[in-house]
Amino acid sequence: MTVSSVAAAPRVAWRAQVGLRSVYASTLVVWLATRWLVLVHQGAWPWMNAFVVAAARGIVVGDWNEAVRPQLPAVLGVPLVLAGATEQQAVAGLYVVASLVQFGAFVVLVRALCPRRVLEQGLALLIFVLLPYNHSIHHYRDVPVVLASSAVFLLGAHWLSAAGGRAQTRWAWLWVLGAMILGVWSRTEVLTFVGTLVLGGLVVWRRAALGRAALYASAAIVAAGSLLVANRLEGLDPAEAGRYQWHTFLDSTPESWLTPACRADPTENCREQDGLLYFGPADPQAGVLPMVLHHPLTTLAKTAQSAWDNVWILLGPNLSTLPGLVPFLVLVLALVPSARLALGRLGSAVWLVLLAVLAETVLPPLSWAPPHPQYHLQLVLPAVVLLVAVLGALLRQPRGQWLVLLVLAANAGLSAFRYTRYPGY
């Protein structure tokens, strides 16, 4: 290496850093603008967010039983309630805060996935802000899921950084523990992601993964244990939590299992009653465990059916989630060899993260919950990772950039279409 090349290296690195900062800043502006559009369009649909605000108000008056689902977002809502915000104002404030956390977590993820690569990081952020899933009712109406998906992004980023030897060991515990508390205190299905990630690491890397497995397992135990201790100190009624689990499990009875009358006019009450045909009689206060133990084979069948329903509602023809993603990837991979090579270069650490994200969708507790698309925001991660690899390969093909522009334009068009549909569509 010559003296001139050595002198030029800092300038190249500085230009790359400035370029990345510009990418982050510009996409953040777009992200905030689209969050405002979501609030304007979906403002009349607080749905699950209304429970968060009610929980925050319960905390203010000392009634923590209202905060049984979920606690962390409710705690974040306490300052808004104390300031006298209305339900809609509190929902809007929480949604903006959660969206900023999610964007920041996604930036951390793409920095771990594509370190110092401006093109790939820019493409990832562009896809992220254009996916229709991030502009629909399914992103807006469940702030706890937005925060839980942020935790998945942060944990995935640490996993990739540690695999690449880039994680700072002295900060690893705080990084993982903080992300674990963010996720578990928002949605407990994050534990399914963590468990699958750790188990996959032990299967693939064996003894080399023991240290990382111990780190994640201990952080998960602390996060889950602290939640249980907080519930006990706050005097939460276990029967209330059991009743909620019981109802959720029965409310997620697969549509194909429902009676003709309930299928024609499905409601929570009729799904609950039809579910008891398979899992009853069952005491509501006992929770879900007795139903599972008394009907193990039926539970396995329900879990498998619900897993398929979850995948179909997210990757099928629903224009509000991730439409056309699977057919597009299958077609490009069949026709473009360089796209297959790009996926092959992702590495085992990346594939383990993608597998763990999918496991969160198809395994309990989400496969024991109603198939609402908003519960699965973490699937944005594999969508972006796979599209970045495939679209990056297409950019290097003759006229491939036109196909990339078409894909991006299609996602932008679907996102714009979301703003013209009535709320809840």
C-alpha positions as CSV (number, residue, x, y, z in Angstrom):
1,M,0.0,0.0,0.0
2,T,1.5,3.4,-1.0
3,V,1.6,6.5,1.2
4,S,-1.0,8.2,-1.0
5,S,-3.4,5.3,-0.6
6,V,-2.9,5.3,3.1
7,A,-3.6,9.0,3.2
8,A,-6.7,8.5,1.0
9,A,-8.2,5.8,3.2
10,P,-9.4,8.2,6.0
11,R,-11.1,10.4,3.4
12,V,-12.9,7.4,1.8
13,A,-14.0,6.2,5.2
14,W,-15.2,9.7,6.1
15,R,-17.2,10.0,2.9
16,A,-18.8,6.7,3.5
17,Q,-19.7,7.7,7.0
18,V,-21.2,11.0,5.8
19,G,-23.1,9.1,3.2
20,L,-24.6,6.7,5.7
21,R,-25.6,9.6,8.0
22,S,-27.4,11.2,5.1
23,V,-29.2,8.0,4.4
24,Y,-30.3,7.6,8.0
25,A,-31.4,11.2,8.3
26,S,-33.4,11.2,5.0
27,T,-35.1,8.0,5.7
28,L,-36.0,9.1,9.2
29,V,-37.7,12.2,7.8
30,V,-39.7,10.0,5.4
31,W,-40.5,7.6,8.2
32,L,-41.9,10.4,10.5
33,A,-43.9,11.8,7.6
34,T,-45.5,8.4,6.9
35,R,-46.2,7.9,10.7
36,W,-48.1,11.2,10.5
37,L,-50.1,9.9,7.6
38,V,-50.9,6.7,9.4
39,L,-52.2,8.7,12.4
40,V,-54.3,10.9,10.2
41,H,-55.8,8.0,8.3
42,Q,-56.2,5.5,11.2
43,G,-56.9,7.9,14.0
44,A,-60.3,6.5,14.8
45,W,-59.0,3.0,15.3
46,P,-57.2,2.8,18.7
47,W,-58.1,-0.9,19.1
48,M,-55.4,-2.6,21.2
49,N,-53.8,0.8,21.9
50,A,-56.9,1.6,23.9
51,F,-56.0,-1.2,26.3
52,V,-52.6,0.3,26.7
53,V,-54.0,3.8,27.6
54,A,-56.5,2.1,30.0
55,A,-53.6,0.3,31.7
56,A,-51.6,3.6,32.0
57,R,-54.6,5.2,33.7
58,G,-54.9,2.2,36.0
59,I,-51.3,2.5,37.0
60,V,-51.9,6.2,37.8
61,V,-54.6,5.3,40.3
62,G,-52.8,2.3,41.6
63,D,-54.9,-0.4,39.8
64,W,-52.1,-2.5,38.2
65,N,-54.6,-5.2,37.3
66,E,-55.5,-3.0,34.3
67,A,-51.9,-3.3,33.2
68,V,-51.9,-7.1,32.9
69,R,-51.4,-6.7,29.1
70,P,-48.9,-5.3,28.5
71,Q,-46.9,-3.4,31.1
72,L,-44.0,-1.6,29.5
73,P,-46.0,0.3,26.9
74,A,-48.5,1.2,29.7
75,V,-45.7,2.6,31.8
76,L,-44.5,4.7,28.9
77,G,-48.1,6.1,28.6
78,V,-48.2,7.2,32.3
79,P,-46.6,10.7,31.6
80,L,-49.1,11.3,28.8
81,V,-52.0,10.4,31.1
82,L,-50.6,12.6,33.9
83,A,-50.4,15.5,31.4
84,G,-54.1,15.1,30.8
85,A,-53.9,13.7,27.3
86,T,-57.1,12.2,25.8
87,E,-57.1,8.6,24.7
88,Q,-56.5,9.5,21.1
89,Q,-53.7,11.9,22.0
90,A,-52.1,9.3,24.2
91,V,-52.3,6.7,21.5
92,A,-50.7,9.1,19.0
93,G,-47.9,9.9,21.3
94,L,-47.2,6.3,22.2
95,Y,-47.3,5.4,18.5
96,V,-44.8,8.0,17.5
97,V,-42.4,7.0,20.3
98,A,-42.7,3.3,19.5
99,S,-42.1,4.0,15.8
100,L,-39.0,6.0,16.6
101,V,-37.7,3.1,18.7
102,Q,-38.5,0.7,15.9
103,F,-36.7,2.8,13.3
104,G,-33.6,3.2,15.5
105,A,-33.6,-0.6,16.2
106,F,-33.8,-1.2,12.5
107,V,-30.8,1.1,11.8
108,V,-28.8,-0.9,14.4
109,L,-29.9,-4.1,12.6
110,V,-28.8,-3.0,9.1
111,R,-25.5,-1.7,10.4
112,A,-24.8,-5.2,11.8
113,L,-26.1,-6.9,8.6
114,C,-24.3,-4.6,6.1
115,P,-21.5,-2.8,7.9
116,R,-20.1,0.2,6.1
117,R,-22.0,-0.7,2.9
118,V,-23.9,2.4,1.8
119,L,-25.8,0.8,-1.1
120,E,-27.1,-2.2,0.9
121,Q,-28.0,-0.1,4.0
122,G,-29.8,2.4,1.8
123,L,-31.7,-0.3,0.0
124,A,-32.7,-1.9,3.3
125,L,-34.0,1.3,4.7
126,L,-35.8,2.2,1.5
127,I,-37.6,-1.2,1.5
128,F,-38.4,-0.7,5.2
129,V,-40.1,2.6,4.7
130,L,-42.0,1.4,1.6
131,L,-43.4,-1.9,2.7
132,P,-47.2,-1.7,2.9
133,Y,-47.2,-3.6,6.1
134,N,-45.6,-0.5,7.8
135,H,-48.4,1.8,6.5
136,S,-51.5,-0.2,7.3
137,I,-53.8,-0.6,10.3
138,H,-51.6,-3.6,11.3
139,H,-48.7,-1.4,12.1
140,Y,-50.7,1.2,13.9
141,R,-53.1,-0.6,16.2
142,D,-50.8,-2.4,18.5
143,V,-48.0,-0.3,20.0
144,P,-46.7,-3.3,22.2
145,V,-46.0,-5.3,19.0
146,V,-44.1,-2.4,17.5
147,L,-41.9,-2.3,20.6
148,A,-41.6,-6.1,20.6
149,S,-40.4,-6.1,16.9
150,S,-37.9,-3.5,17.9
151,A,-36.5,-5.9,20.5
152,V,-36.2,-8.6,17.8
153,F,-34.3,-6.2,15.6
154,L,-31.9,-5.4,18.4
155,L,-31.4,-9.0,19.4
156,G,-30.9,-10.0,15.8
157,A,-28.3,-7.2,15.4
158,H,-26.4,-8.4,18.4
159,W,-26.5,-12.0,17.2
160,L,-25.0,-10.9,13.8
161,S,-22.4,-8.6,15.4
162,A,-21.2,-11.4,17.7
163,A,-21.0,-13.9,14.9
164,G,-18.9,-11.4,12.9
165,G,-16.7,-10.7,15.9
166,R,-17.8,-7.0,16.0
167,A,-19.8,-7.0,19.3
168,Q,-18.2,-5.2,22.2
169,T,-18.0,-7.9,25.0
170,R,-18.3,-5.5,27.9
171,W,-21.5,-4.0,26.5
172,A,-23.0,-7.3,25.4
173,W,-24.8,-8.1,28.6
174,L,-26.4,-4.6,28.8
175,W,-27.3,-4.7,25.1
176,V,-29.0,-8.1,25.3
177,L,-30.6,-7.5,28.6
178,G,-32.1,-4.2,27.6
179,A,-33.5,-5.6,24.3
180,M,-34.8,-8.6,26.2
181,I,-36.7,-6.4,28.7
182,L,-38.0,-4.3,25.9
183,G,-39.4,-7.3,24.2
184,V,-40.6,-9.6,27.0
185,W,-42.2,-6.7,28.9
186,S,-44.1,-5.8,25.7
187,R,-45.0,-9.2,24.2
188,T,-43.9,-12.6,25.6
189,E,-43.7,-14.3,22.2
190,V,-40.3,-12.7,22.0
191,L,-39.2,-15.6,24.1
192,T,-40.0,-18.0,21.3
193,F,-37.7,-16.0,19.0
194,V,-34.9,-16.1,21.6
195,G,-35.4,-19.8,22.4
196,T,-35.3,-20.8,18.7
197,L,-32.2,-18.6,18.1
198,V,-30.3,-20.1,21.0
199,L,-31.3,-23.7,20.1
200,G,-30.4,-23.1,16.4
201,G,-27.0,-21.7,17.5
202,L,-26.3,-24.8,19.6
203,V,-27.2,-27.1,16.8
204,V,-25.1,-25.3,14.1
205,W,-22.1,-24.2,16.2
206,R,-22.3,-26.5,19.2
207,R,-19.7,-25.7,21.8
208,A,-18.7,-22.5,20.1
209,A,-22.2,-21.1,20.8
210,L,-22.3,-22.0,24.5
211,G,-21.2,-18.6,25.7
212,R,-23.7,-16.7,23.5
213,A,-26.5,-19.2,24.5
214,A,-25.7,-18.6,28.2
215,L,-25.9,-14.9,27.7
216,Y,-29.3,-15.0,25.9
217,A,-30.7,-17.6,28.3
218,S,-29.7,-15.6,31.4
219,A,-31.0,-12.4,30.0
220,A,-34.3,-14.1,29.2
221,I,-34.6,-15.5,32.7
222,V,-33.9,-12.1,34.2
223,A,-36.4,-10.3,32.0
224,A,-39.2,-12.9,32.5
225,G,-38.4,-13.3,36.2
226,S,-38.5,-9.5,36.7
227,L,-41.9,-9.4,35.0
228,L,-43.2,-12.1,37.3
229,V,-41.8,-10.4,40.4
230,A,-43.3,-7.0,39.3
231,N,-46.7,-8.7,38.9
232,R,-46.5,-10.1,42.4
233,L,-45.4,-6.8,44.0
234,E,-48.1,-5.0,42.1
235,G,-50.7,-7.5,43.4
236,L,-51.9,-8.6,40.0
237,D,-54.7,-11.1,40.1
238,P,-53.5,-14.4,38.6
239,A,-57.1,-15.4,37.8
240,E,-57.4,-12.3,35.6
241,A,-54.3,-13.3,33.6
242,G,-55.6,-16.9,33.4
243,R,-59.0,-15.7,32.1
244,Y,-57.2,-13.7,29.4
245,Q,-55.1,-16.7,28.3
246,W,-58.2,-18.9,28.3
247,H,-60.1,-16.5,26.1
248,T,-57.2,-15.9,23.7
249,F,-56.7,-19.6,23.2
250,L,-60.3,-20.3,22.4
251,D,-60.8,-17.1,20.4
252,S,-58.1,-18.4,18.1
253,T,-60.1,-21.5,17.1
254,P,-59.2,-22.0,13.4
255,E,-61.9,-20.8,11.0
256,S,-62.1,-24.3,9.4
257,W,-63.1,-25.7,12.9
258,L,-66.0,-23.3,13.5
259,T,-69.6,-24.3,13.2
260,P,-71.4,-23.0,10.1
261,A,-73.3,-20.4,12.1
262,C,-70.1,-19.0,13.6
263,R,-68.3,-19.1,10.3
264,A,-71.1,-17.1,8.7
265,D,-70.9,-14.4,11.5
266,P,-67.7,-14.9,13.5
267,T,-67.4,-13.1,16.8
268,E,-65.2,-13.5,19.8
269,N,-68.0,-15.1,21.8
270,C,-69.0,-17.7,19.2
271,R,-65.3,-18.6,18.5
272,E,-64.9,-19.1,22.3
273,Q,-68.0,-21.3,22.5
274,D,-66.9,-23.3,19.4
275,G,-63.5,-23.7,20.9
276,L,-65.0,-25.3,24.0
277,L,-66.4,-28.0,21.7
278,Y,-62.8,-29.2,21.3
279,F,-61.1,-28.2,24.6
280,G,-64.0,-28.0,27.1
281,P,-65.0,-28.2,29.7
282,A,-62.4,-25.7,31.0
283,D,-62.2,-23.3,33.9
284,P,-61.6,-19.8,32.7
285,Q,-59.5,-18.9,35.8
286,A,-57.2,-21.9,35.3
287,G,-55.7,-20.4,32.1
288,V,-54.5,-22.3,29.0
289,L,-52.4,-25.1,30.6
290,P,-55.2,-27.5,31.7
291,M,-56.7,-27.4,28.2
292,V,-53.4,-28.2,26.6
293,L,-52.6,-31.0,29.0
294,H,-56.1,-32.6,28.7
295,H,-56.2,-32.4,24.9
296,P,-52.6,-32.7,23.7
297,L,-53.3,-34.1,20.2
298,T,-56.0,-31.6,19.5
299,T,-53.6,-28.8,20.7
300,L,-51.0,-30.0,18.2
301,A,-53.6,-30.0,15.4
302,K,-54.8,-26.5,16.4
303,T,-51.2,-25.2,16.6
304,A,-50.4,-26.5,13.1
305,Q,-53.5,-25.1,11.6
306,S,-53.1,-21.8,13.2
307,A,-49.4,-21.7,12.1
308,W,-50.5,-22.1,8.5
309,D,-53.3,-19.5,8.9
310,N,-50.8,-17.0,10.3
311,V,-48.4,-17.5,7.4
312,W,-51.1,-17.3,4.8
313,I,-52.7,-14.2,6.1
314,L,-49.3,-12.4,6.1
315,L,-47.7,-13.8,2.9
316,G,-50.9,-14.4,0.9
317,P,-52.9,-12.0,-1.2
318,N,-53.5,-9.5,1.7
319,L,-52.5,-6.1,0.3
320,S,-51.9,-4.7,3.7
321,T,-49.0,-7.0,4.7
322,L,-46.3,-8.5,2.4
323,P,-48.2,-9.3,-0.8
324,G,-46.3,-11.0,-3.7
325,L,-43.1,-11.4,-1.7
326,V,-42.9,-15.2,-1.9
327,P,-43.8,-15.5,-5.6
328,F,-41.4,-12.7,-6.5
329,L,-38.5,-14.4,-4.6
330,V,-39.3,-17.8,-6.1
331,L,-39.4,-16.4,-9.6
332,V,-36.2,-14.4,-9.3
333,L,-34.3,-17.2,-7.7
334,A,-35.3,-19.6,-10.4
335,L,-34.3,-17.2,-13.2
336,V,-31.3,-15.3,-11.8
337,P,-28.3,-17.4,-10.7
338,S,-26.6,-14.4,-9.1
339,A,-29.6,-14.0,-6.8
340,R,-29.2,-17.5,-5.6
341,L,-25.5,-16.9,-4.9
342,A,-26.4,-13.7,-3.0
343,L,-28.6,-15.7,-0.7
344,G,-26.0,-18.3,-0.3
345,R,-23.5,-15.7,1.0
346,L,-25.8,-14.5,3.8
347,G,-24.1,-16.9,6.3
348,S,-25.5,-19.2,9.0
349,A,-25.9,-16.4,11.6
350,V,-28.3,-14.6,9.3
351,W,-30.3,-17.7,8.4
352,L,-30.6,-18.5,12.1
353,V,-32.1,-15.1,12.8
354,L,-34.6,-15.5,9.9
355,L,-35.6,-19.0,11.2
356,A,-36.1,-17.6,14.7
357,V,-38.3,-14.8,13.3
358,L,-40.5,-17.3,11.4
359,A,-40.6,-19.6,14.5
360,E,-42.1,-16.7,16.5
361,T,-45.0,-16.6,14.0
362,V,-45.7,-20.3,13.7
363,L,-45.1,-21.5,17.3
364,P,-46.9,-20.7,20.6
365,P,-47.9,-18.3,21.9
366,L,-48.8,-16.7,18.6
367,S,-50.2,-19.9,17.1
368,W,-52.5,-20.0,20.2
369,A,-53.7,-16.4,19.5
370,P,-56.1,-15.1,16.8
371,P,-54.5,-14.7,13.4
372,H,-54.3,-10.9,13.5
373,P,-51.6,-9.6,11.1
374,Q,-50.5,-6.9,13.6
375,Y,-49.0,-9.6,15.9
376,H,-46.3,-10.5,13.4
377,L,-44.4,-7.2,12.6
378,Q,-41.1,-9.0,13.2
379,L,-41.6,-10.6,9.7
380,V,-40.5,-7.3,8.3
381,L,-36.9,-8.4,9.2
382,P,-36.7,-11.5,6.8
383,A,-38.6,-9.6,4.1
384,V,-36.0,-6.8,4.1
385,V,-33.0,-9.1,4.4
386,L,-34.1,-11.4,1.5
387,L,-35.1,-8.5,-0.7
388,V,-31.8,-6.6,-0.1
389,A,-29.9,-9.7,-1.2
390,V,-32.0,-10.4,-4.3
391,L,-32.5,-6.8,-5.4
392,G,-28.7,-6.1,-4.8
393,A,-28.0,-9.0,-7.2
394,L,-30.6,-7.7,-9.8
395,L,-28.9,-4.2,-9.7
396,R,-25.8,-5.8,-11.2
397,Q,-27.8,-7.4,-14.1
398,P,-28.4,-5.8,-17.5
399,R,-31.6,-3.8,-17.1
400,G,-32.0,-5.3,-13.6
401,Q,-32.2,-1.8,-12.1
402,W,-35.6,-1.4,-13.9
403,L,-37.0,-4.4,-12.2
404,V,-35.7,-3.1,-8.9
405,L,-37.4,0.2,-9.5
406,L,-40.6,-1.6,-10.4
407,V,-40.5,-3.6,-7.1
408,L,-39.9,-0.4,-5.1
409,A,-42.6,1.4,-7.0
410,A,-45.1,-1.4,-6.4
411,N,-44.5,-1.3,-2.7
412,A,-44.8,2.5,-2.7
413,G,-48.0,2.2,-4.7
414,L,-49.5,-0.3,-2.3
415,S,-48.5,1.9,0.7
416,A,-50.2,4.9,-0.9
417,F,-53.2,2.7,-1.6
418,R,-53.4,2.0,2.1
419,Y,-53.9,5.7,2.8
420,T,-57.0,5.8,0.5
421,R,-58.8,2.8,2.1
422,Y,-61.1,3.1,5.1
423,P,-59.5,2.3,8.5
424,G,-59.4,-1.4,9.3
425,Y,-59.1,-2.6,5.7
